[in-house]
Amino acid sequence: MKTAREIEKARAAHSMSRHDGLYQLLTTLPGTNFGGHPACADEDPELFFPEPGQVEQARAAKKVCVSCPIRTACVSYALRHGVTGVWGGTTEDERREMHRADRTRKAVA
């Protein structure tokens, strides 16, 4: 797991620009008025893809998502497309649980 200093150093070296694919994806997700750029655009993209067991890294990524203006659209995209990593402040496990809860709710209805 990277230390805070390593993450900060990588962030400076790897900040997203408007020309990066991930930035373009995040700013074109449907369903919200973005009003700016995603909070993760100023972070090292690796922060959002922790290895299994890297709880602190996942927590740090989720912390970035808390105030993001496109958080809802981001997690919706992740739910629809089954992507890996932290999206919209949720981990893959959390999104799997969201899917299970949704299927259960639909089965009961």
KACOR-V732131 format. One record per pair of residues at least 6 apart in sequence whose ideal C-beta (glycine too) atoms are under 7 Angstrom apart, sorted by the first residue. I is the first residue (numbers start at 1). J is the second residue. Records with the same first field share a line. If there is no record, write none. Layout:
I = J / J
This chain:
1 = 54 / 56 / 57
2 = 57
7 = 44 / 47
10 = 44 / 46
11 = 43 / 44
14 = 44 / 45
15 = 42
16 = 22 / 23 / 41 / 45
17 = 23
22 = 45
23 = 41
26 = 38 / 70 / 74
27 = 34 / 37 / 38
29 = 70 / 73 / 74 / 77
30 = 73
31 = 72 / 73 / 76
32 = 70 / 72 / 73
34 = 69 / 70
35 = 69
36 = 69
38 = 68 / 70
39 = 64 / 65 / 67 / 68
40 = 48 / 64 / 68
43 = 64
47 = 57 / 60 / 61
48 = 61 / 85 / 86
49 = 84 / 85
50 = 57 / 58 / 61
58 = 86 / 91
61 = 86
62 = 86 / 89
65 = 71 / 86 / 88 / 89
66 = 89
68 = 74
71 = 88 / 89
72 = 88
74 = 87 / 88
75 = 87 / 88 / 89 / 90
77 = 87
78 = 87 / 88 / 90 / 95
79 = 95 / 98 / 99
84 = 92
